Amino acid sequence: MKTTEELKEIILDLRLKIIKLNVPKGHCPYAYYNEFDNPLGDCSDCSECKEVFMNKWEEIIIKDLETL
């Protein structure tokens, strides 16, 4: 049986994978999700945007999981 921490890690991984799947490769994720503004402003490197975006979502998901 999995521990609570292992289950939280699985949930985190699955939620991040779902977000990644919803953003086509090479596209800016802020065009698909508008929960928060792009901290980089108008950037020309979508991979950099995506990294910042995914880190922000990871923080949000971890915060949500802390309440479980």
PDB file of N, H, CA, C and O in Angstrom:
ATOM      1  N   MET A   1       0.844  -1.177   0.000  1.00  0.00           N
ATOM      2  CA  MET A   1       0.000   0.000   0.000  1.00  0.00           C
ATOM      3  C   MET A   1       0.897   1.250   0.000  1.00  0.00           C
ATOM      4  O   MET A   1       1.929   1.289   0.669  1.00  0.00           O
ATOM      5  N   LYS A   2       0.487   2.248  -0.749  1.00  0.00           N
ATOM      6  H   LYS A   2      -0.352   2.216  -1.293  1.00  0.00           H
ATOM      7  CA  LYS A   2       1.238   3.497  -0.869  1.00  0.00           C
ATOM      8  C   LYS A   2       1.019   4.390   0.343  1.00  0.00           C
ATOM      9  O   LYS A   2      -0.049   4.399   0.955  1.00  0.00           O
ATOM     10  N   THR A   3       2.069   5.140   0.668  1.00  0.00           N
ATOM     11  H   THR A   3       2.936   5.132   0.171  1.00  0.00           H
ATOM     12  CA  THR A   3       1.946   6.115   1.744  1.00  0.00           C
ATOM     13  C   THR A   3       1.262   7.363   1.210  1.00  0.00           C
ATOM     14  O   THR A   3       1.111   7.527  -0.001  1.00  0.00           O
ATOM     15  N   THR A   4       0.855   8.228   2.102  1.00  0.00           N
ATOM     16  H   THR A   4       0.978   8.095   3.085  1.00  0.00           H
ATOM     17  CA  THR A   4       0.214   9.479   1.709  1.00  0.00           C
ATOM     18  C   THR A   4       1.152  10.318   0.853  1.00  0.00           C
ATOM     19  O   THR A   4       0.725  10.908  -0.139  1.00  0.00           O
ATOM     20  N   GLU A   5       2.415  10.376   1.224  1.00  0.00           N
ATOM     21  H   GLU A   5       2.762   9.896   2.030  1.00  0.00           H
ATOM     22  CA  GLU A   5       3.387  11.170   0.466  1.00  0.00           C
ATOM     23  C   GLU A   5       3.585  10.603  -0.940  1.00  0.00           C
ATOM     24  O   GLU A   5       3.710  11.362  -1.901  1.00  0.00           O
ATOM     25  N   GLU A   6       3.613   9.289  -1.063  1.00  0.00           N
ATOM     26  H   GLU A   6       3.512   8.673  -0.282  1.00  0.00           H
ATOM     27  CA  GLU A   6       3.745   8.664  -2.385  1.00  0.00           C
ATOM     28  C   GLU A   6       2.525   8.973  -3.253  1.00  0.00           C
ATOM     29  O   GLU A   6       2.659   9.247  -4.446  1.00  0.00           O
ATOM     30  N   LEU A   7       1.353   8.930  -2.657  1.00  0.00           N
ATOM     31  H   LEU A   7       1.245   8.708  -1.688  1.00  0.00           H
ATOM     32  CA  LEU A   7       0.132   9.249  -3.400  1.00  0.00           C
ATOM     33  C   LEU A   7       0.106  10.714  -3.838  1.00  0.00           C
ATOM     34  O   LEU A   7      -0.323  11.026  -4.949  1.00  0.00           O
ATOM     35  N   LYS A   8       0.563  11.599  -2.971  1.00  0.00           N
ATOM     36  H   LYS A   8       0.912  11.345  -2.069  1.00  0.00           H
ATOM     37  CA  LYS A   8       0.631  13.018  -3.337  1.00  0.00           C
ATOM     38  C   LYS A   8       1.591  13.224  -4.496  1.00  0.00           C
ATOM     39  O   LYS A   8       1.316  14.027  -5.387  1.00  0.00           O
ATOM     40  N   GLU A   9       2.711  12.517  -4.500  1.00  0.00           N
ATOM     41  H   GLU A   9       2.935  11.865  -3.776  1.00  0.00           H
ATOM     42  CA  GLU A   9       3.688  12.616  -5.584  1.00  0.00           C
ATOM     43  C   GLU A   9       3.090  12.114  -6.903  1.00  0.00           C
ATOM     44  O   GLU A   9       3.328  12.699  -7.960  1.00  0.00           O
ATOM     45  N   ILE A  10       2.323  11.040  -6.835  1.00  0.00           N
ATOM     46  H   ILE A  10       2.130  10.565  -5.976  1.00  0.00           H
ATOM     47  CA  ILE A  10       1.649  10.509  -8.027  1.00  0.00           C
ATOM     48  C   ILE A  10       0.639  11.519  -8.556  1.00  0.00           C
ATOM     49  O   ILE A  10       0.567  11.752  -9.763  1.00  0.00           O
ATOM     50  N   ILE A  11      -0.140  12.118  -7.664  1.00  0.00           N
ATOM     51  H   ILE A  11      -0.082  11.929  -6.684  1.00  0.00           H
ATOM     52  CA  ILE A  11      -1.129  13.127  -8.068  1.00  0.00           C
ATOM     53  C   ILE A  11      -0.433  14.315  -8.717  1.00  0.00           C
ATOM     54  O   ILE A  11      -0.881  14.809  -9.751  1.00  0.00           O
ATOM     55  N   LEU A  12       0.654  14.773  -8.119  1.00  0.00           N
ATOM     56  H   LEU A  12       1.019  14.372  -7.279  1.00  0.00           H
ATOM     57  CA  LEU A  12       1.415  15.893  -8.679  1.00  0.00           C
ATOM     58  C   LEU A  12       1.882  15.569 -10.087  1.00  0.00           C
ATOM     59  O   LEU A  12       1.695  16.369 -11.003  1.00  0.00           O
ATOM     60  N   ASP A  13       2.491  14.397 -10.268  1.00  0.00           N
ATOM     61  H   ASP A  13       2.643  13.747  -9.523  1.00  0.00           H
ATOM     62  CA  ASP A  13       2.984  13.999 -11.589  1.00  0.00           C
ATOM     63  C   ASP A  13       1.868  13.923 -12.619  1.00  0.00           C
ATOM     64  O   ASP A  13       2.030  14.383 -13.749  1.00  0.00           O
ATOM     65  N   LEU A  14       0.739  13.345 -12.232  1.00  0.00           N
ATOM     66  H   LEU A  14       0.608  12.972 -11.314  1.00  0.00           H
ATOM     67  CA  LEU A  14      -0.388  13.218 -13.165  1.00  0.00           C
ATOM     68  C   LEU A  14      -0.977  14.570 -13.549  1.00  0.00           C
ATOM     69  O   LEU A  14      -1.285  14.803 -14.718  1.00  0.00           O
ATOM     70  N   ARG A  15      -1.134  15.450 -12.587  1.00  0.00           N
ATOM     71  H   ARG A  15      -0.883  15.261 -11.638  1.00  0.00           H
ATOM     72  CA  ARG A  15      -1.702  16.776 -12.895  1.00  0.00           C
ATOM     73  C   ARG A  15      -0.775  17.575 -13.802  1.00  0.00           C
ATOM     74  O   ARG A  15      -1.241  18.272 -14.704  1.00  0.00           O
ATOM     75  N   LEU A  16       0.538  17.481 -13.569  1.00  0.00           N
ATOM     76  H   LEU A  16       0.916  16.916 -12.836  1.00  0.00           H
ATOM     77  CA  LEU A  16       1.489  18.186 -14.439  1.00  0.00           C
ATOM     78  C   LEU A  16       1.484  17.598 -15.851  1.00  0.00           C
ATOM     79  O   LEU A  16       1.604  18.334 -16.831  1.00  0.00           O
ATOM     80  N   LYS A  17       1.346  16.286 -15.954  1.00  0.00           N
ATOM     81  H   LYS A  17       1.248  15.689 -15.157  1.00  0.00           H
ATOM     82  CA  LYS A  17       1.287  15.650 -17.280  1.00  0.00           C
ATOM     83  C   LYS A  17       0.039  16.097 -18.044  1.00  0.00           C
ATOM     84  O   LYS A  17       0.098  16.333 -19.251  1.00  0.00           O
ATOM     85  N   ILE A  18      -1.085  16.214 -17.341  1.00  0.00           N
ATOM     86  H   ILE A  18      -1.133  16.022 -16.360  1.00  0.00           H
ATOM     87  CA  ILE A  18      -2.321  16.673 -17.980  1.00  0.00           C
ATOM     88  C   ILE A  18      -2.146  18.096 -18.519  1.00  0.00           C
ATOM     89  O   ILE A  18      -2.566  18.398 -19.636  1.00  0.00           O
ATOM     90  N   ILE A  19      -1.529  18.957 -17.728  1.00  0.00           N
ATOM     91  H   ILE A  19      -1.188  18.711 -16.821  1.00  0.00           H
ATOM     92  CA  ILE A  19      -1.304  20.339 -18.168  1.00  0.00           C
ATOM     93  C   ILE A  19      -0.394  20.351 -19.389  1.00  0.00           C
ATOM     94  O   ILE A  19      -0.670  21.063 -20.354  1.00  0.00           O
ATOM     95  N   LYS A  20       0.688  19.572 -19.363  1.00  0.00           N
ATOM     96  H   LYS A  20       0.911  18.993 -18.578  1.00  0.00           H
ATOM     97  CA  LYS A  20       1.605  19.513 -20.503  1.00  0.00           C
ATOM     98  C   LYS A  20       0.903  19.028 -21.766  1.00  0.00           C
ATOM     99  O   LYS A  20       1.161  19.533 -22.859  1.00  0.00           O
ATOM    100  N   LEU A  21       0.020  18.054 -21.616  1.00  0.00           N
ATOM    101  H   LEU A  21      -0.190  17.644 -20.728  1.00  0.00           H
ATOM    102  CA  LEU A  21      -0.694  17.514 -22.771  1.00  0.00           C
ATOM    103  C   LEU A  21      -1.669  18.517 -23.388  1.00  0.00           C
ATOM    104  O   LEU A  21      -1.973  18.433 -24.578  1.00  0.00           O
ATOM    105  N   ASN A  22      -2.155  19.455 -22.593  1.00  0.00           N
ATOM    106  H   ASN A  22      -1.908  19.523 -21.627  1.00  0.00           H
ATOM    107  CA  ASN A  22      -3.106  20.448 -23.088  1.00  0.00           C
ATOM    108  C   ASN A  22      -2.438  21.594 -23.849  1.00  0.00           C
ATOM    109  O   ASN A  22      -3.118  22.391 -24.495  1.00  0.00           O
ATOM    110  N   VAL A  23      -1.112  21.678 -23.774  1.00  0.00           N
ATOM    111  H   VAL A  23      -0.560  21.030 -23.249  1.00  0.00           H
ATOM    112  CA  VAL A  23      -0.385  22.746 -24.472  1.00  0.00           C
ATOM    113  C   VAL A  23       0.417  22.114 -25.607  1.00  0.00           C
ATOM    114  O   VAL A  23       1.351  21.355 -25.349  1.00  0.00           O
ATOM    115  N   PRO A  24       0.069  22.414 -26.859  1.00  0.00           N
ATOM    116  CA  PRO A  24       0.805  21.844 -27.984  1.00  0.00           C
ATOM    117  C   PRO A  24       2.292  22.209 -27.935  1.00  0.00           C
ATOM    118  O   PRO A  24       2.660  23.314 -27.538  1.00  0.00           O
ATOM    119  N   LYS A  25       3.118  21.281 -28.337  1.00  0.00           N
ATOM    120  H   LYS A  25       2.819  20.383 -28.660  1.00  0.00           H
ATOM    121  CA  LYS A  25       4.568  21.492 -28.329  1.00  0.00           C
ATOM    122  C   LYS A  25       4.925  22.711 -29.172  1.00  0.00           C
ATOM    123  O   LYS A  25       4.452  22.871 -30.297  1.00  0.00           O
ATOM    124  N   GLY A  26       5.769  23.564 -28.601  1.00  0.00           N
ATOM    125  H   GLY A  26       6.153  23.434 -27.687  1.00  0.00           H
ATOM    126  CA  GLY A  26       6.214  24.754 -29.308  1.00  0.00           C
ATOM    127  C   GLY A  26       5.309  25.960 -29.144  1.00  0.00           C
ATOM    128  O   GLY A  26       5.593  27.030 -29.684  1.00  0.00           O
ATOM    129  N   HIS A  27       4.224  25.797 -28.405  1.00  0.00           N
ATOM    130  H   HIS A  27       3.993  24.928 -27.967  1.00  0.00           H
ATOM    131  CA  HIS A  27       3.288  26.899 -28.182  1.00  0.00           C
ATOM    132  C   HIS A  27       3.450  27.452 -26.773  1.00  0.00           C
ATOM    133  O   HIS A  27       3.850  26.738 -25.853  1.00  0.00           O
ATOM    134  N   CYS A  28       3.140  28.710 -26.620  1.00  0.00           N
ATOM    135  H   CYS A  28       2.815  29.290 -27.367  1.00  0.00           H
ATOM    136  CA  CYS A  28       3.228  29.350 -25.315  1.00  0.00           C
ATOM    137  C   CYS A  28       2.065  28.870 -24.439  1.00  0.00           C
ATOM    138  O   CYS A  28       0.906  28.978 -24.840  1.00  0.00           O
ATOM    139  N   PRO A  29       2.364  28.343 -23.252  1.00  0.00           N
ATOM    140  CA  PRO A  29       1.295  27.827 -22.394  1.00  0.00           C
ATOM    141  C   PRO A  29       0.339  28.905 -21.901  1.00  0.00           C
ATOM    142  O   PRO A  29      -0.805  28.609 -21.557  1.00  0.00           O
ATOM    143  N   TYR A  30       0.796  30.148 -21.864  1.00  0.00           N
ATOM    144  H   TYR A  30       1.726  30.389 -22.144  1.00  0.00           H
ATOM    145  CA  TYR A  30      -0.068  31.229 -21.381  1.00  0.00           C
ATOM    146  C   TYR A  30      -1.206  31.509 -22.360  1.00  0.00           C
ATOM    147  O   TYR A  30      -2.180  32.172 -22.004  1.00  0.00           O
ATOM    148  N   ALA A  31      -1.089  31.008 -23.586  1.00  0.00           N
ATOM    149  H   ALA A  31      -0.298  30.470 -23.875  1.00  0.00           H
ATOM    150  CA  ALA A  31      -2.164  31.149 -24.560  1.00  0.00           C
ATOM    151  C   ALA A  31      -3.299  30.161 -24.266  1.00  0.00           C
ATOM    152  O   ALA A  31      -4.424  30.346 -24.730  1.00  0.00           O
ATOM    153  N   TYR A  32      -2.996  29.114 -23.492  1.00  0.00           N
ATOM    154  H   TYR A  32      -2.082  28.964 -23.115  1.00  0.00           H
ATOM    155  CA  TYR A  32      -3.974  28.074 -23.213  1.00  0.00           C
ATOM    156  C   TYR A  32      -4.504  28.125 -21.783  1.00  0.00           C
ATOM    157  O   TYR A  32      -5.609  27.659 -21.508  1.00  0.00           O
ATOM    158  N   TYR A  33      -3.722  28.686 -20.888  1.00  0.00           N
ATOM    159  H   TYR A  33      -2.824  29.065 -21.112  1.00  0.00           H
ATOM    160  CA  TYR A  33      -4.118  28.820 -19.490  1.00  0.00           C
ATOM    161  C   TYR A  33      -3.950  30.280 -19.104  1.00  0.00           C
ATOM    162  O   TYR A  33      -2.875  30.849 -19.297  1.00  0.00           O
ATOM    163  N   ASN A  34      -4.982  30.887 -18.568  1.00  0.00           N
ATOM    164  H   ASN A  34      -5.854  30.425 -18.411  1.00  0.00           H
ATOM    165  CA  ASN A  34      -4.877  32.297 -18.186  1.00  0.00           C
ATOM    166  C   ASN A  34      -5.157  32.508 -16.701  1.00  0.00           C
ATOM    167  O   ASN A  34      -5.686  33.548 -16.307  1.00  0.00           O
ATOM    168  N   GLU A  35      -4.802  31.520 -15.880  1.00  0.00           N
ATOM    169  H   GLU A  35      -4.373  30.676 -16.200  1.00  0.00           H
ATOM    170  CA  GLU A  35      -5.009  31.646 -14.436  1.00  0.00           C
ATOM    171  C   GLU A  35      -4.095  32.691 -13.812  1.00  0.00           C
ATOM    172  O   GLU A  35      -4.416  33.258 -12.768  1.00  0.00           O
ATOM    173  N   PHE A  36      -2.961  32.944 -14.448  1.00  0.00           N
ATOM    174  H   PHE A  36      -2.700  32.483 -15.297  1.00  0.00           H
ATOM    175  CA  PHE A  36      -2.027  33.952 -13.957  1.00  0.00           C
ATOM    176  C   PHE A  36      -1.273  34.526 -15.144  1.00  0.00           C
ATOM    177  O   PHE A  36      -1.203  33.910 -16.207  1.00  0.00           O
ATOM    178  N   ASP A  37      -0.704  35.723 -14.950  1.00  0.00           N
ATOM    179  H   ASP A  37      -0.761  36.223 -14.086  1.00  0.00           H
ATOM    180  CA  ASP A  37      -0.014  36.418 -16.025  1.00  0.00           C
ATOM    181  C   ASP A  37       1.384  35.852 -16.247  1.00  0.00           C
ATOM    182  O   ASP A  37       1.991  35.267 -15.351  1.00  0.00           O
ATOM    183  N   ASN A  38       1.869  36.042 -17.456  1.00  0.00           N
ATOM    184  H   ASN A  38       1.376  36.518 -18.185  1.00  0.00           H
ATOM    185  CA  ASN A  38       3.219  35.618 -17.812  1.00  0.00           C
ATOM    186  C   ASN A  38       4.225  36.564 -17.142  1.00  0.00           C
ATOM    187  O   ASN A  38       4.268  37.747 -17.481  1.00  0.00           O
ATOM    188  N   PRO A  39       5.027  36.065 -16.205  1.00  0.00           N
ATOM    189  CA  PRO A  39       5.982  36.945 -15.519  1.00  0.00           C
ATOM    190  C   PRO A  39       7.114  37.415 -16.428  1.00  0.00           C
ATOM    191  O   PRO A  39       7.804  38.385 -16.114  1.00  0.00           O
ATOM    192  N   LEU A  40       7.302  36.731 -17.551  1.00  0.00           N
ATOM    193  H   LEU A  40       6.740  35.943 -17.806  1.00  0.00           H
ATOM    194  CA  LEU A  40       8.364  37.116 -18.479  1.00  0.00           C
ATOM    195  C   LEU A  40       7.908  38.188 -19.447  1.00  0.00           C
ATOM    196  O   LEU A  40       8.711  38.714 -20.217  1.00  0.00           O
ATOM    197  N   GLY A  41       6.631  38.515 -19.415  1.00  0.00           N
ATOM    198  H   GLY A  41       5.979  38.088 -18.790  1.00  0.00           H
ATOM    199  CA  GLY A  41       6.093  39.502 -20.352  1.00  0.00           C
ATOM    200  C   GLY A  41       5.952  38.894 -21.732  1.00  0.00           C
ATOM    201  O   GLY A  41       5.564  37.734 -21.870  1.00  0.00           O
ATOM    202  N   ASP A  42       6.262  39.666 -22.738  1.00  0.00           N
ATOM    203  H   ASP A  42       6.577  40.608 -22.625  1.00  0.00           H
ATOM    204  CA  ASP A  42       6.162  39.206 -24.123  1.00  0.00           C
ATOM    205  C   ASP A  42       7.502  38.589 -24.523  1.00  0.00           C
ATOM    206  O   ASP A  42       8.403  39.291 -24.982  1.00  0.00           O
ATOM    207  N   CYS A  43       7.623  37.293 -24.348  1.00  0.00           N
ATOM    208  H   CYS A  43       6.891  36.723 -23.975  1.00  0.00           H
ATOM    209  CA  CYS A  43       8.916  36.647 -24.620  1.00  0.00           C
ATOM    210  C   CYS A  43       8.922  36.017 -26.004  1.00  0.00           C
ATOM    211  O   CYS A  43       7.876  35.852 -26.632  1.00  0.00           O
ATOM    212  N   SER A  44      10.106  35.672 -26.463  1.00  0.00           N
ATOM    213  H   SER A  44      10.955  35.807 -25.953  1.00  0.00           H
ATOM    214  CA  SER A  44      10.235  35.057 -27.783  1.00  0.00           C
ATOM    215  C   SER A  44      10.640  33.591 -27.680  1.00  0.00           C
ATOM    216  O   SER A  44      10.738  32.914 -28.703  1.00  0.00           O
ATOM    217  N   ASP A  45      10.877  33.086 -26.474  1.00  0.00           N
ATOM    218  H   ASP A  45      10.797  33.636 -25.643  1.00  0.00           H
ATOM    219  CA  ASP A  45      11.300  31.706 -26.283  1.00  0.00           C
ATOM    220  C   ASP A  45      10.230  30.951 -25.506  1.00  0.00           C
ATOM    221  O   ASP A  45      10.169  31.039 -24.280  1.00  0.00           O
ATOM    222  N   CYS A  46       9.385  30.208 -26.221  1.00  0.00           N
ATOM    223  H   CYS A  46       9.435  30.137 -27.217  1.00  0.00           H
ATOM    224  CA  CYS A  46       8.276  29.506 -25.573  1.00  0.00           C
ATOM    225  C   CYS A  46       8.758  28.414 -24.629  1.00  0.00           C
ATOM    226  O   CYS A  46       8.053  28.080 -23.677  1.00  0.00           O
ATOM    227  N   SER A  47       9.933  27.850 -24.863  1.00  0.00           N
ATOM    228  H   SER A  47      10.506  28.121 -25.636  1.00  0.00           H
ATOM    229  CA  SER A  47      10.427  26.819 -23.947  1.00  0.00           C
ATOM    230  C   SER A  47      10.752  27.427 -22.587  1.00  0.00           C
ATOM    231  O   SER A  47      10.536  26.789 -21.556  1.00  0.00           O
ATOM    232  N   GLU A  48      11.267  28.654 -22.574  1.00  0.00           N
ATOM    233  H   GLU A  48      11.442  29.172 -23.411  1.00  0.00           H
ATOM    234  CA  GLU A  48      11.538  29.342 -21.312  1.00  0.00           C
ATOM    235  C   GLU A  48      10.224  29.657 -20.603  1.00  0.00           C
ATOM    236  O   GLU A  48      10.105  29.474 -19.391  1.00  0.00           O
ATOM    237  N   CYS A  49       9.245  30.129 -21.362  1.00  0.00           N
ATOM    238  H   CYS A  49       9.343  30.278 -22.346  1.00  0.00           H
ATOM    239  CA  CYS A  49       7.922  30.415 -20.803  1.00  0.00           C
ATOM    240  C   CYS A  49       7.326  29.146 -20.198  1.00  0.00           C
ATOM    241  O   CYS A  49       6.773  29.164 -19.098  1.00  0.00           O
ATOM    242  N   LYS A  50       7.450  28.058 -20.932  1.00  0.00           N
ATOM    243  H   LYS A  50       7.900  28.043 -21.825  1.00  0.00           H
ATOM    244  CA  LYS A  50       6.857  26.804 -20.476  1.00  0.00           C
ATOM    245  C   LYS A  50       7.501  26.339 -19.170  1.00  0.00           C
ATOM    246  O   LYS A  50       6.813  25.821 -18.291  1.00  0.00           O
ATOM    247  N   GLU A  51       8.801  26.519 -19.041  1.00  0.00           N
ATOM    248  H   GLU A  51       9.360  26.940 -19.755  1.00  0.00           H
ATOM    249  CA  GLU A  51       9.486  26.119 -17.810  1.00  0.00           C
ATOM    250  C   GLU A  51       8.988  26.934 -16.618  1.00  0.00           C
ATOM    251  O   GLU A  51       8.696  26.380 -15.558  1.00  0.00           O
ATOM    252  N   VAL A  52       8.895  28.241 -16.796  1.00  0.00           N
ATOM    253  H   VAL A  52       9.132  28.691 -17.657  1.00  0.00           H
ATOM    254  CA  VAL A  52       8.386  29.113 -15.730  1.00  0.00           C
ATOM    255  C   VAL A  52       6.937  28.751 -15.418  1.00  0.00           C
ATOM    256  O   VAL A  52       6.545  28.674 -14.253  1.00  0.00           O
ATOM    257  N   PHE A  53       6.157  28.533 -16.453  1.00  0.00           N
ATOM    258  H   PHE A  53       6.476  28.595 -17.399  1.00  0.00           H
ATOM    259  CA  PHE A  53       4.750  28.173 -16.325  1.00  0.00           C
ATOM    260  C   PHE A  53       4.577  26.875 -15.542  1.00  0.00           C
ATOM    261  O   PHE A  53       3.763  26.808 -14.621  1.00  0.00           O
ATOM    262  N   MET A  54       5.340  25.846 -15.905  1.00  0.00           N
ATOM    263  H   MET A  54       6.002  25.900 -16.653  1.00  0.00           H
ATOM    264  CA  MET A  54       5.220  24.554 -15.235  1.00  0.00           C
ATOM    265  C   MET A  54       5.679  24.641 -13.780  1.00  0.00           C
ATOM    266  O   MET A  54       5.099  23.990 -12.910  1.00  0.00           O
ATOM    267  N   ASN A  55       6.703  25.430 -13.509  1.00  0.00           N
ATOM    268  H   ASN A  55       7.174  25.959 -14.215  1.00  0.00           H
ATOM    269  CA  ASN A  55       7.152  25.620 -12.123  1.00  0.00           C
ATOM    270  C   ASN A  55       6.064  26.282 -11.288  1.00  0.00           C
ATOM    271  O   ASN A  55       5.840  25.914 -10.135  1.00  0.00           O
ATOM    272  N   LYS A  56       5.389  27.267 -11.886  1.00  0.00           N
ATOM    273  H   LYS A  56       5.571  27.566 -12.823  1.00  0.00           H
ATOM    274  CA  LYS A  56       4.299  27.954 -11.187  1.00  0.00           C
ATOM    275  C   LYS A  56       3.163  26.978 -10.890  1.00  0.00           C
ATOM    276  O   LYS A  56       2.624  26.971  -9.784  1.00  0.00           O
ATOM    277  N   TRP A  57       2.797  26.152 -11.878  1.00  0.00           N
ATOM    278  H   TRP A  57       3.234  26.158 -12.777  1.00  0.00           H
ATOM    279  CA  TRP A  57       1.735  25.175 -11.663  1.00  0.00           C
ATOM    280  C   TRP A  57       2.143  24.147 -10.619  1.00  0.00           C
ATOM    281  O   TRP A  57       1.315  23.715  -9.817  1.00  0.00           O
ATOM    282  N   GLU A  58       3.405  23.754 -10.622  1.00  0.00           N
ATOM    283  H   GLU A  58       4.078  24.105 -11.273  1.00  0.00           H
ATOM    284  CA  GLU A  58       3.877  22.797  -9.627  1.00  0.00           C
ATOM    285  C   GLU A  58       3.701  23.369  -8.216  1.00  0.00           C
ATOM    286  O   GLU A  58       3.268  22.664  -7.304  1.00  0.00           O
ATOM    287  N   GLU A  59       4.034  24.636  -8.046  1.00  0.00           N
ATOM    288  H   GLU A  59       4.385  25.209  -8.786  1.00  0.00           H
ATOM    289  CA  GLU A  59       3.850  25.300  -6.746  1.00  0.00           C
ATOM    290  C   GLU A  59       2.377  25.285  -6.334  1.00  0.00           C
ATOM    291  O   GLU A  59       2.050  24.996  -5.183  1.00  0.00           O
ATOM    292  N   ILE A  60       1.496  25.599  -7.280  1.00  0.00           N
ATOM    293  H   ILE A  60       1.761  25.834  -8.215  1.00  0.00           H
ATOM    294  CA  ILE A  60       0.057  25.642  -7.004  1.00  0.00           C
ATOM    295  C   ILE A  60      -0.457  24.248  -6.618  1.00  0.00           C
ATOM    296  O   ILE A  60      -1.219  24.104  -5.662  1.00  0.00           O
ATOM    297  N   ILE A  61      -0.042  23.248  -7.353  1.00  0.00           N
ATOM    298  H   ILE A  61       0.577  23.364  -8.130  1.00  0.00           H
ATOM    299  CA  ILE A  61      -0.509  21.876  -7.087  1.00  0.00           C
ATOM    300  C   ILE A  61       0.016  21.395  -5.737  1.00  0.00           C
ATOM    301  O   ILE A  61      -0.725  20.777  -4.973  1.00  0.00           O
ATOM    302  N   ILE A  62       1.281  21.671  -5.436  1.00  0.00           N
ATOM    303  H   ILE A  62       1.882  22.173  -6.057  1.00  0.00           H
ATOM    304  CA  ILE A  62       1.848  21.268  -4.151  1.00  0.00           C
ATOM    305  C   ILE A  62       1.088  21.929  -3.003  1.00  0.00           C
ATOM    306  O   ILE A  62       0.806  21.298  -1.984  1.00  0.00           O
ATOM    307  N   LYS A  63       0.762  23.206  -3.185  1.00  0.00           N
ATOM    308  H   LYS A  63       0.991  23.718  -4.013  1.00  0.00           H
ATOM    309  CA  LYS A  63      -0.015  23.912  -2.155  1.00  0.00           C
ATOM    310  C   LYS A  63      -1.377  23.250  -1.960  1.00  0.00           C
ATOM    311  O   LYS A  63      -1.837  23.083  -0.831  1.00  0.00           O
ATOM    312  N   ASP A  64      -2.017  22.874  -3.068  1.00  0.00           N
ATOM    313  H   ASP A  64      -1.643  23.010  -3.985  1.00  0.00           H
ATOM    314  CA  ASP A  64      -3.303  22.187  -2.984  1.00  0.00           C
ATOM    315  C   ASP A  64      -3.168  20.829  -2.281  1.00  0.00           C
ATOM    316  O   ASP A  64      -4.034  20.440  -1.497  1.00  0.00           O
ATOM    317  N   LEU A  65      -2.097  20.128  -2.564  1.00  0.00           N
ATOM    318  H   LEU A  65      -1.394  20.443  -3.201  1.00  0.00           H
ATOM    319  CA  LEU A  65      -1.902  18.803  -1.980  1.00  0.00           C
ATOM    320  C   LEU A  65      -1.605  18.869  -0.483  1.00  0.00           C
ATOM    321  O   LEU A  65      -1.864  17.907   0.240  1.00  0.00           O
ATOM    322  N   GLU A  66      -1.073  19.977  -0.019  1.00  0.00           N
ATOM    323  H   GLU A  66      -0.862  20.758  -0.607  1.00  0.00           H
ATOM    324  CA  GLU A  66      -0.785  20.122   1.404  1.00  0.00           C
ATOM    325  C   GLU A  66      -2.067  20.093   2.239  1.00  0.00           C
ATOM    326  O   GLU A  66      -2.041  19.755   3.422  1.00  0.00           O
ATOM    327  N   THR A  67      -3.166  20.445   1.619  1.00  0.00           N
ATOM    328  H   THR A  67      -3.187  20.720   0.657  1.00  0.00           H
ATOM    329  CA  THR A  67      -4.437  20.447   2.342  1.00  0.00           C
ATOM    330  C   THR A  67      -5.052  19.050   2.476  1.00  0.00           C
ATOM    331  O   THR A  67      -6.008  18.856   3.226  1.00  0.00           O
ATOM    332  N   LEU A  68      -4.503  18.093   1.751  1.00  0.00           N
ATOM    333  H   LEU A  68      -3.726  18.250   1.141  1.00  0.00           H
ATOM    334  CA  LEU A  68      -5.048  16.712   1.839  1.00  0.00           C
ATOM    335  C   LEU A  68      -4.612  16.038   3.121  1.00  0.00           C
ATOM    336  O   LEU A  68      -4.969  14.885   3.365  1.00  0.00           O
TER     337      LEU A  68
END
